[in-house]
Amino acid sequence: MDGVESVDALRVASRLGPYFAWQPWDGEPGWRPLRDLLDEDVVAERVEVARATLVQMSGRDREAIGERAVASITFLGIASRLISPLLGAAAAGDALPIPDVDRLWWQPVPGGPMPIAYRDLAAMPCAGEPARAIAGELTASGTIGLVQPLLEAFRSRFALSPQVLWGNLASALGGAAGMIADQQPAHAARAASIVEEALRRPPLRFTADLVQPDLGCDRWFLVRRNCCLYYRIPGGGTCGDCVLTPVDDRQRHWRAVLARMSSNPT
């Protein structure tokens, strides 16, 4: 499939929110090749920017903000920017862009979603395709081909566990599926089925589970089998999908989300 379908699918994905948006590359100054992010020194720069931001926001000393925890969270944020548009395009735009690190660019920003640009990406048609086929391509090109080199840079530079980092990617996929369900409920089941299939395959197998607490509602929630280390940031606590979150707190959160969906049908 040529790049036209990829552009159309990514345009549809961008309507889901800023974490789903990739923009066509315009060649303007300020864009850096995505391959730069595979360099450990560049990764360290991004972590230091995030650490300085947390120091400023918290008013804590720099040493109180652990570098490894910040690195894990930084990786999760970048992984979300790389994988969410692919899931959104496949679930809502009927085509899965095939990422190519040499046809992607990024811009350094102090906070918020990192700008990502693309050019001339091929795509896999998804209309009528089973979720397992889409998940197979997503885990091959999207996670292994695109995310694994980034993961290796973080793992090597900050001595982070691969299980934690792959769990972060699972968390990014689960979060993306949840946002799709909240923004475009018609595509919720499709997104969840792709994520569920992806979680059955390496490298995401055994990192998390997808749960549908109300069988009458197309809303699924991810439950991780490990932790992103956010709780180590002063005042951070645990995330809704964290293995450390108490069951009662998790279920309370689920009920709140489901109640909000039922009171605001779209």
Sequence and secondary structure as in RCSB ss.txt:
>XXXX:A:sequence
MDGVESVDALRVASRLGPYFAWQPWDGEPGWRPLRDLLDEDVVAERVEVARATLVQMSGRDREAIGERAVASITF
LGIASRLISPLLGAAAAGDALPIPDVDRLWWQPVPGGPMPIAYRDLAAMPCAGEPARAIAGELTASGTIGLVQPL
LEAFRSRFALSPQVLWGNLASALGGAAGMIADQQPAHAARAASIVEEALRRPPLRFTADLVQPDLGCDRWFLVRR
NCCLYYRIPGGGTCGDCVLTPVDDRQRHWRAVLARMSSNPT
>XXXX:A:secstr
  HHHHHHHHHHHHTT GGG  EE    TT EEGGGGGSHHHHHHHHHHHHHHHHHHH   GGGS HHHHHHHHH
HHHHHHHHHHHHHHHHHHSEEE   GGGEEE   SSSS  EEE S  EEE TT  HHHHHHHIIIIIIIIIIHHH
HHHHHHHHT  HHHHHHHHHHHHHHHHHHHHHH GGGHHHHHHHHHHHTTSTTTTTSEEEE S TTS   EEEES
S  SGGGSTT    TT TTS HHHHHHHHHHHHHHHHHS  
